[in-house]
Each structure stands twice: as C-alpha cells, then as structure tokens.
Amino acid sequence: MEFTKKTAAEFFSGIGLVRLALDESGWKSVFSNDNDPEKCQMYRQNFPDADEVLSPANINLLHGHNIPDVLLATASFPCNDLSLAGSRGGIDGAQSGAFWHFIKILEEMGVRKPPIVLLENVTGFLTSNKGKDFERAMQALNKLEYACDPFTINASHFVPQSRVRLFVVATAFEHGAKSLESLRPVESEVRPKILTKFIFEHPEIRWLVRSLPRLPIRSDNLEDILEDLPLSSPYWWSQERANYLLNQMSVSHRTKAEAMIAGEKHSYGTVFRRIRAKRSMAELRTDGVAGCLRTPRGGSGRQILFAAGRGDYAARLLTPRECARLQGVPETYVIDVSLNQALFGFGDAVCIPVIKWIANNYLNPVLEEFYRTSDSSLVALHA
C-alpha cells in the first residue's frame, strides 16, 4: 500500500459526517456502507459519487473481498445495546452485535486489511457487561494483529453540544513501536480515570497509547447556532403547549426557567423530557450548551429550545439546521427530508470537528510516521 494515498472505508456511514470530516483532513473515502434507507437518502443528497462508493447492503451480507484496499477503516457501529438509555444487551445484542460483522470483514481481508482502524461509540461501551464487552472487542482487534489506543472526547470542546464519545484507534502490529516499555497510562482530559484504570487492569491486551495535545476551548454557545425564526413560524409552539412544558418542570428546573423569564435580556436553554418516578418531567439546561442530540423514537429524543426574557417565554423543537450546526456540519450540507428523518440522521451521527481533530492530531501523524520510517513514536503499553 502507498501511504501517500489516504484512502478510507466507512462502515455504518450514516449520513456521511465521518466522510465530511475525513475529506476536510486530506482523506478520500472510497467505500461507505449503511443499510438504513433514510440515512442513505441523505448521504446521496450530499455526495455526487454516492452511486459509486455507497453500499446499502446489510453489513452481514458483505465479505472482505467486497472492500477495496484502504489505509483506514472507520466503524461507528450501533450503540443501542451499549447506551445507558438503551437495552444494555451488550456487544452481542441485536444492534450493537454488528461490530462482529465488521471484525469478520477485517479478518476476511487478510493481508489487505487496513493498517489503521477507528472505532466510535458511546462511553457505555467501556462499562457494558461490567467491562467484558470492551475487553472482548479489544482482544478481537489484537487477534487481528492490531494494538489498541482508546480515548474519550466531549464534542463540547468544539461545538455547544454535550456529547461524550469513546474512540479507539487500532494500528497494525507491524507499524508499532519496536521496543515495548512498561508504563502506567497517564490520566488526562482524553483518558479519564475509568479508562486508564481499565487499561492498567488489562495487561493481557496489547495497548499502544499515543500522547495527544490538549483539546481546544469552544468559542460558540447555544445562542450562536440558533436560526432567527419569527414567532409566526410554525416551529414555535402554541402558548398552551409552552405552558404545559413549564408545568412539567420540577421545582429546581422551574426556578431556573422563571429566572430566565424575569431576565432583562432574552436567553436560551434546552429541554429534554425524561421519566422520573414514572412521570414525564421536563429538565432545563441553561449553561449555553445543548444536551446530547439523540435519535427521536416516539418523540422522546427530540430536544426542545426554551427561549425566555422580559417577562415572556416560548418553546419549540430544535430545527434540523440547528441540529446540523451542533454536529459541526457546514451550511452547504443539503437537508431535504422530513423533520424526524433529519433529527434521526443528525442524532445518530458523529460531530465533524471531533473527527477532524482525531484525523489531524492522530491519524495523519501516524500515517506520516508509517510512510517515513518503520520506527514510530508510539509507545506500547504492557504492565
């Protein structure tokens, strides 16, 4: 393989946000796979070469020989069985079990398998089944002769959305450090205590941890990504519906809402409805950061904007474009689908600036090292 040609294959590609991030970081996506027709529709609306690169087949129908030679394979596999909000069925669950089909494809590629793999999922992946699921996943990559480097990033460092995700960069053994050093993993903003503890307590797994720079400090707040919608817009709820939302708040959340209403200037917060003590409760966030975008299933994942000040208040759902902005999506991205379809697509996607940061601070430097010399600056972890 020629390391100068930065080719990538995306599995569970969704609406193409990993591709957008990689494209902006010097990579070329030559293969994408997702079997959700609504996500594929949005992908096709935004990538002219979709007919050439996008496979809409179920991943369990793919074989390694279907995948072109690439230097990077990415997999944002389903989180349904790993998320705290999901079934917690684990990595063998009906949805998250698709991970094993991805592993099978890498195995079937044999000597053609990419030297770099990037996984993305919820942080519940680390704790699912008391850590056994993550342990088995790392061992599966080890069996394919990859060394693993896990880290977490909150999208709030880049955009006004609280979205913590677990990433794993796996690199082929042949490109790893030649001399293995014993080193206790260092706790940092990208490797919190729960993660470094897991690494240290699993010396049987081959880790290869790279030093990473500090994450940036976000400059935008929630207000900066909002569309300027007149109160006549159908997005705004009726006063009766807004009153109902206010009355769903607990004392503490309503106190925050009333402080916003009494403010001399308009301010904004986001609301999620959650079940507390068998009741639907509205929980208000007012720190200038939206909650984590989710997929709307039965309406439960749809995030509400609460606007208040000068004695008045109003409420509406976040618009598709606002959700896109919370994922760092450029304004040129076409959104020509229904509200729920757009919210599902963006809620089940990645944050573009996070992937760009990983590409520019991890994937690109590692690839340059692979190309420049067989030695690398990676440090292998073995207790």
C-alpha positions in Angstrom: 0.0 0.0 0.0 1.1 3.6 -0.7 0.8 5.6 2.5 0.7 8.9 0.4 -2.8 7.9 -0.8 -5.0 8.4 2.2 -8.0 6.2 1.4 -10.7 5.2 3.8 -13.7 2.8 4.1 -16.6 3.9 6.3 -18.8 1.3 7.9 -22.1 2.4 9.5 -21.5 5.6 7.5 -25.0 7.0 8.3 -25.5 10.5 6.7 -21.8 10.8 5.8 -20.4 13.0 8.6 -17.3 10.9 9.1 -16.6 11.3 5.4 -17.1 15.0 5.6 -14.5 15.3 8.4 -12.0 13.0 6.7 -12.4 14.8 3.3 -11.5 18.0 5.1 -8.4 16.3 6.6 -6.9 15.1 3.4 -8.5 11.6 3.2 -10.6 10.2 0.4 -13.5 7.9 1.1 -13.7 5.1 -1.5 -16.2 2.9 0.2 -19.2 3.5 2.5 -21.7 1.2 4.0 -25.0 1.7 5.7 -28.3 -0.2 5.3 -30.7 2.4 6.7 -32.6 3.8 3.6 -33.3 7.1 5.2 -29.7 7.8 6.1 -28.6 6.6 2.7 -31.1 9.1 1.1 -29.4 12.0 3.0 -26.0 10.6 2.0 -26.9 10.5 -1.6 -28.2 14.1 -1.5 -24.8 15.3 -0.4 -22.2 13.2 -2.2 -22.3 13.1 -6.0 -20.3 9.9 -6.1 -22.7 8.0 -3.8 -23.7 5.5 -6.5 -20.0 4.5 -6.8 -19.0 4.4 -3.2 -22.1 3.7 -1.1 -23.2 0.1 -0.4 -26.7 0.0 1.1 -26.4 -3.7 2.0 -26.7 -5.1 5.5 -23.1 -5.5 6.8 -23.7 -9.2 7.5 -24.0 -9.7 3.7 -20.6 -8.1 3.0 -17.4 -10.0 2.6 -13.8 -8.8 2.8 -13.4 -9.2 -0.9 -16.1 -6.5 -1.4 -13.9 -3.9 0.3 -11.2 -2.0 -1.7 -7.7 -1.6 -0.5 -7.7 1.3 2.1 -5.4 2.6 4.8 -8.2 3.4 7.2 -11.5 1.7 8.2 -13.9 3.5 10.4 -16.8 1.9 12.3 -19.4 3.9 14.2 -21.4 0.8 14.9 -24.9 0.9 16.6 -24.9 2.0 20.2 -28.4 0.7 21.0 -27.3 -2.2 23.2 -24.4 -0.3 24.8 -26.0 3.0 25.7 -27.3 3.7 29.3 -30.5 4.8 27.6 -30.8 1.6 25.6 -31.4 -2.0 26.3 -27.9 -2.7 27.6 -28.0 -6.0 25.7 -24.3 -5.6 25.1 -22.0 -6.2 22.2 -23.8 -9.4 21.3 -27.1 -7.5 21.1 -29.3 -7.4 18.0 -28.0 -3.9 17.0 -24.5 -3.5 18.6 -23.6 -7.0 17.6 -23.0 -5.7 14.1 -19.5 -5.0 15.5 -18.7 -8.7 15.0 -19.6 -8.5 11.3 -17.1 -5.6 11.0 -14.4 -7.7 12.7 -15.2 -10.6 10.3 -14.8 -8.4 7.3 -11.3 -7.3 8.5 -10.4 -10.9 9.1 -11.6 -11.8 5.6 -9.4 -9.0 4.1 -6.4 -10.9 5.3 -3.1 -9.2 4.3 -5.2 -6.4 2.7 -6.7 -5.3 5.9 -6.1 -1.6 6.6 -3.2 -0.6 8.9 -5.5 1.8 10.9 -8.9 1.2 12.3 -11.1 3.9 14.0 -14.0 2.9 16.2 -16.6 5.3 17.7 -19.3 4.6 20.2 -20.9 5.8 23.4 -18.9 5.6 26.6 -21.2 2.8 27.8 -19.1 0.6 25.5 -16.4 0.7 28.2 -18.7 -0.4 31.0 -21.2 -2.7 29.2 -21.4 -6.1 30.9 -19.0 -4.9 33.6 -16.3 -4.2 31.0 -16.4 -7.6 29.4 -17.7 -6.3 26.1 -14.9 -3.8 25.7 -12.4 -6.4 26.8 -13.6 -8.8 24.1 -13.7 -6.1 21.4 -10.0 -5.2 22.1 -9.0 -8.8 22.2 -10.7 -9.3 18.8 -8.6 -6.5 17.4 -5.5 -7.9 19.0 -6.2 -11.3 17.3 -6.2 -9.5 14.0 -2.8 -8.1 15.0 -3.9 -4.6 15.9 -2.7 -2.7 19.0 -5.4 -0.5 20.6 -5.5 3.1 21.9 -8.8 4.2 23.5 -9.7 7.8 24.4 -12.8 9.9 25.0 -13.7 13.3 23.7 -16.6 15.6 24.5 -17.9 17.4 21.5 -18.5 20.5 23.8 -14.8 21.3 23.2 -15.7 22.2 19.6 -19.5 22.9 19.5 -22.2 23.8 22.0 -23.3 20.2 22.5 -22.5 17.9 25.4 -21.6 14.7 23.6 -19.0 12.4 25.1 -17.9 9.6 22.9 -15.4 6.7 23.2 -12.9 6.3 20.4 -10.4 3.5 19.7 -7.6 3.9 17.2 -6.1 0.5 16.4 -2.8 0.2 14.5 -1.3 -2.9 12.9 1.5 -4.5 15.0 4.0 -4.3 12.1 3.8 -0.5 12.4 4.0 -0.3 16.1 7.0 0.6 18.4 9.8 -1.9 18.2 10.8 -1.7 21.9 8.0 -2.2 24.4 8.1 -0.1 27.5 6.2 -0.7 30.7 4.2 2.5 31.5 1.2 3.2 33.7 -1.2 5.1 31.5 -1.5 8.8 32.4 -4.8 10.2 33.3 -5.8 13.2 31.2 -8.8 15.0 29.7 -9.0 12.4 26.9 -8.2 9.4 29.1 -10.2 9.8 32.3 -9.6 7.6 35.4 -12.1 5.0 34.5 -10.3 4.5 31.1 -6.7 4.5 32.4 -7.8 2.1 35.2 -9.2 -0.3 32.6 -6.0 -0.2 30.5 -3.8 -0.8 33.6 -6.0 -3.7 34.8 -5.9 -5.4 31.4 -2.2 -6.0 30.7 -3.1 -9.1 28.6 -4.5 -6.7 25.9 -1.9 -5.1 23.6 -2.2 -1.4 24.0 -0.4 1.2 22.0 -1.1 4.7 23.5 -0.1 7.9 21.9 0.4 11.2 23.6 -2.3 13.7 22.4 -2.4 17.5 22.6 -4.9 19.3 24.8 -8.4 19.8 23.4 -9.4 23.2 22.2 -11.7 25.6 24.1 -15.0 26.2 22.5 -15.9 29.8 21.4 -19.6 29.4 20.5 -22.6 29.0 22.7 -26.1 27.7 22.1 -27.4 31.1 21.0 -24.8 31.3 18.2 -26.2 28.3 16.3 -29.9 29.2 16.5 -31.9 30.1 13.4 -33.6 33.5 13.6 -37.2 32.3 13.4 -40.1 34.8 13.8 -42.7 34.0 16.4 -45.1 33.4 13.4 -43.0 30.4 12.4 -44.9 27.1 12.7 -41.9 25.8 14.6 -42.9 27.8 17.7 -45.4 26.0 19.9 -48.7 27.4 21.0 -48.8 29.2 24.3 -50.8 26.4 25.8 -48.2 23.8 24.8 -45.4 26.0 26.1 -47.3 26.4 29.4 -47.6 22.6 29.6 -43.9 22.2 29.2 -43.2 24.7 32.0 -45.6 22.9 34.3 -43.7 19.6 33.7 -40.6 21.1 35.3 -39.6 20.2 38.9 -39.2 23.0 41.4 -35.5 23.4 40.7 -35.8 23.4 36.9 -38.8 25.8 37.1 -36.8 28.1 39.3 -34.2 28.3 36.5 -36.9 28.9 33.9 -38.5 31.7 35.9 -35.2 33.4 36.4 -34.8 33.3 32.6 -38.3 34.8 32.1 -37.6 37.6 34.6 -34.3 38.5 32.8 -33.8 41.8 31.1 -32.5 40.1 28.0 -33.7 37.1 26.1 -31.8 33.9 26.9 -31.9 30.3 25.8 -31.8 26.8 27.2 -32.6 23.3 26.0 -35.1 20.8 27.5 -35.3 17.1 27.4 -38.3 15.2 28.7 -37.3 12.3 31.0 -39.3 9.8 33.0 -38.7 10.4 36.7 -40.7 8.4 39.3 -43.0 7.2 36.5 -43.8 10.8 35.4 -42.7 12.7 32.3 -40.6 15.6 33.6 -39.1 18.5 31.7 -35.4 19.1 32.5 -33.9 22.5 31.6 -30.3 23.2 30.8 -29.1 26.8 30.8 -25.3 26.7 30.6 -25.2 27.7 26.9 -24.6 24.0 25.8 -27.3 21.8 24.3 -27.8 18.3 25.6 -26.6 15.3 23.5 -28.5 15.0 20.3 -30.4 11.7 20.2 -32.4 9.8 17.7 -36.2 10.5 18.0 -38.0 7.3 18.8 -41.6 8.0 19.7 -40.7 11.7 20.2 -38.6 11.0 23.3 -35.3 12.1 21.7 -36.4 15.4 20.3 -34.6 18.3 22.0 -36.7 21.4 22.9 -35.5 25.0 22.8 -36.7 27.2 25.6 -36.5 31.0 25.0 -37.3 33.5 27.7 -36.8 37.0 28.9 -38.6 40.3 29.6 -41.5 38.5 31.3 -42.3 36.1 28.5 -41.3 32.7 27.2 -41.7 30.4 24.2 -40.7 26.9 23.2 -40.1 24.9 20.1 -38.1 21.9 18.8 -34.6 22.5 17.6 -34.6 22.7 13.8 -32.7 20.3 11.5 -30.3 23.1 10.6 -29.6 23.8 14.3 -29.0 20.1 14.9 -26.6 20.1 12.0 -24.7 23.0 13.4 -24.5 21.3 16.7 -22.7 18.5 14.9 -20.4 21.0 13.2 -22.0 20.4 9.7 -21.3 23.0 7.1 -24.1 25.2 5.9 -23.7 23.7 2.4 -25.0 20.3 3.6 -28.3 19.6 2.0 -31.3 18.9 4.3 -34.2 18.0 2.1 -36.1 15.4 4.2 -38.8 15.4 6.9 -38.1 16.8 10.3 -38.0 13.4 12.1 -35.8 11.9 9.3 -33.3 14.8 9.7 -33.3 14.6 13.5 -32.7 10.9 13.3 -29.9 11.3 10.9 -28.1 14.0 12.9 -28.8 12.4 16.3 -27.2 9.2 15.2 -24.1 10.8 13.6 -20.7 12.0 14.7 -19.5 15.5 15.4 -17.4 16.6 12.4 -14.9 18.8 14.3 -14.1 15.9 16.7 -13.3 13.5 13.8 -11.2 16.3 12.1 -9.3 16.7 15.4 -8.6 13.0 15.6 -7.6 12.9 11.9 -5.2 15.9 12.2 -3.7 15.0 15.6 -3.7 11.2 15.4 -4.4 9.6 12.0 -2.4 11.9 9.8 0.7 12.0 12.1 0.7 8.2 12.4 0.3 7.7 8.7 3.2 10.1 8.1 5.3 8.1 10.5 4.4 4.8 8.8 5.4 6.4 5.5 8.6 8.0 6.7 10.1 5.1 8.7 9.3 1.7 10.1 10.0 3.2 13.5 7.3 5.3 15.2 6.8 7.5 18.2 4.0 5.3 19.6 4.5 3.8 23.0 3.3 0.3 23.6 1.7 -0.4 27.0 2.4 -3.6 28.8 2.5 -3.9 32.5 
